[in-house]
């Protein structure tokens, strides 16, 4: 959230409004699945939220028949997709604005800096921040926006589950919380690896830049081999950091499916054996549980991507400040 609401970013309000409207449209469309299933199963006396939706449709002059209900489901999904596209377009525009503003602010601050500042700064460090780390900063903003998008969707699914069946909503919340607790360790591993990657990359570029500036005297003194060994150590450290990132990302990617099956099986068993929820509600609420837990897992994936590059984001801001 700190990255998404950075003072150098723009259009956050528009993005949030589009995401909220998309969640409402999708929620209404998914809620309509319950009376659709009731109609398909021959249920003549709707109850609960199905009855509420029927009354809402009748109050606006629509008949709660199967064609009308299916149309509402389709329209809800189409609106959700359209609003999500608009929101991500705003994100794309915000990313281009962010990278422009960061580089412009960096150049302006550097041109206004005192000469004494440059005497204590390796030239390679500033070039690395203006080039590579600004690009990684915009990547951090992009994935933080995607994480926020998935979070809004997960919250929408949970609210809808409360309207359908509060016990199922508790199962969805429990599954999402369990998923978050398990995956948080992998997020922490990625954060540490991302910080080391930023540090090692900066050191490598700075040292390589300094070495190339004085390459002629080093070759004349036959010291270039020692410089090569030194840079090799930096490259090895960067390799270790990247390997940790790759490993933690792959573990997070493939561990989510078995966790989802475990939580979904437990939730459906509790719904049938303990609460005796009807079949139509089980199908819809099962879909909600699956969507909620899946989105929570995707949020953790995006958070993992963000923490891998957030050190570059804050490095740029420290140089500007």
C-alpha positions in Angstrom: 0.0 0.0 0.0 2.9 2.4 0.7 4.2 1.8 -2.8 0.8 2.2 -4.4 0.0 5.5 -2.6 3.5 6.9 -3.2 3.4 10.8 -3.6 5.0 10.4 -7.0 2.2 8.1 -8.3 -1.1 9.3 -9.8 -4.7 8.2 -10.5 -5.1 6.1 -7.3 -8.6 7.4 -6.7 -9.8 6.4 -10.2 -8.2 3.0 -9.9 -9.9 2.3 -6.6 -13.3 3.5 -7.9 -13.1 1.2 -10.9 -12.1 -1.7 -8.8 -14.9 -1.2 -6.3 -17.5 -0.9 -9.1 -16.1 -4.0 -10.8 -16.3 -6.0 -7.5 -20.0 -4.8 -7.1 -20.9 -5.9 -10.6 -19.2 -9.3 -10.3 -20.8 -9.8 -6.8 -24.3 -9.1 -8.2 -23.7 -11.4 -11.1 -22.4 -14.3 -8.9 -25.3 -13.8 -6.4 -27.7 -14.3 -9.3 -26.2 -17.8 -9.9 -28.2 -19.0 -6.8 -31.7 -18.3 -8.2 -30.4 -19.7 -11.6 -29.5 -23.0 -10.0 -32.8 -23.0 -8.1 -34.7 -22.5 -11.4 -32.7 -25.3 -13.1 -33.3 -27.7 -10.2 -37.0 -27.0 -10.2 -37.1 -25.2 -6.8 -40.4 -23.4 -6.6 -40.0 -21.7 -3.2 -36.7 -19.7 -3.1 -35.3 -18.8 0.3 -32.7 -16.4 1.7 -30.8 -14.3 -0.7 -32.5 -16.0 -3.7 -35.8 -14.7 -2.4 -34.3 -11.3 -1.8 -32.9 -11.1 -5.4 -36.3 -12.2 -6.8 -38.0 -9.4 -4.9 -35.4 -6.9 -6.1 -36.0 -7.9 -9.7 -39.8 -7.7 -9.3 -39.5 -4.3 -7.8 -37.8 -2.9 -10.9 -40.2 -4.6 -13.2 -38.2 -7.7 -14.2 -39.5 -11.2 -14.0 -37.2 -13.6 -12.1 -37.2 -16.2 -14.9 -34.3 -18.1 -16.2 -33.5 -15.9 -19.3 -33.5 -12.8 -17.1 -31.3 -14.3 -14.5 -28.8 -15.6 -17.0 -28.7 -12.2 -18.7 -27.9 -10.6 -15.3 -25.1 -13.0 -14.7 -23.6 -12.3 -18.2 -24.0 -8.5 -17.8 -22.4 -8.6 -14.4 -19.3 -10.5 -15.6 -19.0 -8.2 -18.7 -19.2 -5.1 -16.6 -16.6 -6.6 -14.2 -14.2 -7.3 -17.1 -14.8 -3.8 -18.6 -14.2 -1.9 -15.4 -11.1 -4.1 -14.6 -9.7 -3.2 -18.0 -10.3 0.5 -17.4 -8.7 0.2 -13.9 -5.6 -1.5 -15.3 -5.4 1.1 -18.1 -5.2 3.7 -15.4 -2.5 1.6 -13.8 -0.6 1.6 -17.0 -0.9 5.4 -17.4 0.2 5.8 -13.7 3.3 3.7 -14.3 4.4 5.8 -17.3 3.7 9.0 -15.2 5.6 7.5 -12.3 8.8 6.6 -14.2 8.7 10.0 -15.9 8.3 11.9 -12.6 10.9 9.9 -10.8 13.6 10.4 -13.5 12.7 14.1 -13.9 12.9 14.7 -10.1 16.2 12.8 -9.9 17.8 14.8 -12.7 16.5 18.1 -11.2 17.8 17.2 -7.7 21.2 16.1 -9.1 21.6 19.4 -11.1 20.8 21.4 -8.0 23.1 19.4 -5.7 26.3 20.9 -4.3 29.6 19.8 -5.7 30.6 18.2 -2.4 27.7 15.7 -2.8 29.2 14.3 -6.0 32.7 13.9 -4.5 31.3 11.4 -2.0 29.1 9.5 -4.6 30.5 6.9 -7.0 29.4 7.8 -10.5 28.2 4.3 -11.2 25.7 4.4 -8.2 23.8 7.4 -9.6 23.7 5.9 -13.1 22.4 2.7 -11.7 19.6 4.4 -9.8 18.6 6.6 -12.7 18.5 3.7 -15.1 17.9 0.2 -13.6 16.4 1.0 -10.2 13.9 3.5 -11.5 12.7 0.8 -13.9 12.4 -1.7 -11.0 10.5 0.9 -9.0 7.8 1.1 -11.6 7.6 -2.7 -11.6 7.0 -2.5 -7.9 4.2 0.0 -8.4 2.6 -2.3 -11.1 2.6 -5.4 -9.0 1.4 -3.5 -5.9 -1.6 -2.3 -8.1 -2.3 -5.8 -9.2 -2.1 -7.0 -5.6 -4.6 -4.3 -4.6 -6.9 -5.4 -7.4 -6.9 -9.0 -6.2 -7.4 -7.9 -2.6 -10.5 -5.9 -3.6 -11.9 -8.9 -5.4 -11.2 -11.2 -2.4 -13.0 -8.8 -0.1 -15.9 -8.6 -2.5 -16.2 -12.5 -2.5 -16.1 -12.5 1.3 -18.9 -9.9 1.6 -21.0 -11.9 -0.9 -20.4 -15.1 1.1 -21.7 -13.4 4.2 -24.9 -12.6 2.4 -25.3 -16.1 1.2 -24.2 -18.0 4.3 -22.2 -16.6 7.2 -20.7 -20.0 8.1 -19.4 -20.4 4.6 -18.0 -16.9 4.8 -16.1 -17.9 8.0 -14.7 -20.9 6.1 -13.6 -18.6 3.3 -11.9 -16.2 5.8 -10.3 -19.1 7.6 -8.9 -20.5 4.4 -7.6 -17.2 3.2 -6.0 -16.5 6.6 -4.4 -20.0 6.6 -3.1 -19.4 3.1 -1.6 -16.1 4.1 0.1 -17.5 7.2 1.7 -20.3 5.2 2.9 -18.1 2.3 4.2 -15.2 4.5 7.4 -17.0 5.2 8.1 -17.3 1.4 7.4 -13.5 1.1 9.9 -12.8 3.8 12.6 -14.9 2.1 11.9 -13.0 -1.2 12.1 -9.6 0.5 15.6 -10.5 1.9 16.7 -11.8 -1.4 15.4 -8.7 -3.2 17.4 -6.4 -0.8 20.5 -8.4 -1.5 19.9 -8.3 -5.2 19.6 -4.5 -5.1 22.7 -4.2 -3.0 24.9 -6.6 -5.0 23.8 -5.1 -8.3 24.6 -1.6 -7.2 28.0 -2.7 -5.9 28.8 -4.6 -9.1 27.9 -1.6 -11.4 29.8 0.9 -9.2 32.9 -1.2 -9.0 32.8 -2.1 -12.7 32.4 1.5 -13.7 35.4 2.5 -11.5 37.4 -0.4 -12.9 36.7 0.6 -16.5 37.7 4.2 -15.8 41.2 3.1 -14.7 41.6 0.0 -16.9 44.8 1.2 -18.6 46.9 1.7 -15.5 45.5 -1.5 -14.0 46.6 -3.5 -17.0 50.0 -1.8 -17.0 50.4 -2.9 -13.4 48.9 -6.4 -14.1 46.2 -5.8 -11.4 43.3 -6.5 -13.7 43.1 -10.2 -12.6 42.5 -9.1 -9.0 39.7 -6.8 -10.1 38.2 -9.7 -12.0 38.2 -11.8 -8.9 36.6 -9.1 -6.8 33.9 -8.5 -9.4 33.4 -12.3 -9.6 32.6 -12.4 -5.9 29.9 -9.7 -6.4 28.4 -11.7 -9.3 28.4 -14.9 -7.1 26.5 -13.0 -4.4 24.0 -11.7 -6.9 23.6 -15.3 -8.2 22.8 -16.6 -4.7 20.2 -13.8 -4.2 18.5 -14.6 -7.5 18.4 -18.3 -6.8 16.6 -17.7 -3.5 14.1 -15.5 -5.3 13.5 -18.1 -8.0 13.1 -21.0 -5.5 10.7 -19.1 -3.2 8.6 -18.0 -6.2 8.3 -21.5 -7.6 7.4 -23.0 -4.2 4.7 -20.3 -3.7 3.3 -21.0 -7.2 2.9 -24.8 -6.8 2.0 -25.0 -3.1 -1.2 -23.1 -3.5 -3.2 -25.8 -5.4 -3.0 -28.5 -2.8 -3.7 -25.9 0.0 -6.8 -24.8 -2.0 -8.0 -28.4 -2.3 -7.6 -29.0 1.4 -9.5 -25.8 2.5 -12.2 -26.4 -0.2 -12.7 -30.0 0.8 -12.9 -29.1 4.5 -15.4 -26.3 3.8 -17.7 -28.3 1.7 -17.7 -31.2 4.2 -18.6 -28.8 7.0 -21.3 -27.2 4.9 -22.9 -30.6 4.1 -22.3 -32.6 7.3 -22.7 -29.9 9.9 -25.0 -27.2 8.5 -27.0 -29.1 5.9 -26.8 -26.4 3.3 -28.9 -27.1 0.2 -27.1 -28.2 -3.0 -27.6 -24.9 -4.9 -26.1 -22.9 -2.1 -23.2 -25.4 -1.8 -22.4 -24.9 -5.5 -22.4 -21.1 -5.3 -20.7 -20.9 -1.9 -18.1 -23.5 -3.0 -17.3 -21.3 -5.9 -17.0 -18.3 -3.6 -14.6 -20.2 -1.3 -12.5 -21.2 -4.3 -12.4 -17.7 -5.7 -11.6 -16.2 -2.3 -8.7 -18.5 -1.4 -7.4 -18.4 -4.9 -7.3 -14.6 -4.9 -5.6 -14.6 -1.5 -2.9 -16.8 -2.9 -2.6 -14.6 -6.0 -2.3 -11.6 -3.7 0.6 -13.2 -1.9 2.2 -13.9 -5.3 2.0 -10.2 -6.2 3.2 -9.2 -2.8 6.1 -11.5 -3.3 6.9 -9.8 -6.6 6.6 -6.4 -5.0 8.9 -7.1 -2.1 11.5 -8.5 -4.5 11.8 -5.0 -6.1 10.7 -2.7 -3.3 14.3 -2.1 -2.2 15.0 -0.5 -5.5 11.8 1.7 -5.1 13.0 3.0 -1.7 16.5 3.4 -3.0 15.3 5.8 -5.6 13.3 7.7 -3.0 16.2 8.0 -0.7 18.4 9.5 -3.4 15.6 12.0 -4.3 15.1 13.0 -0.6 
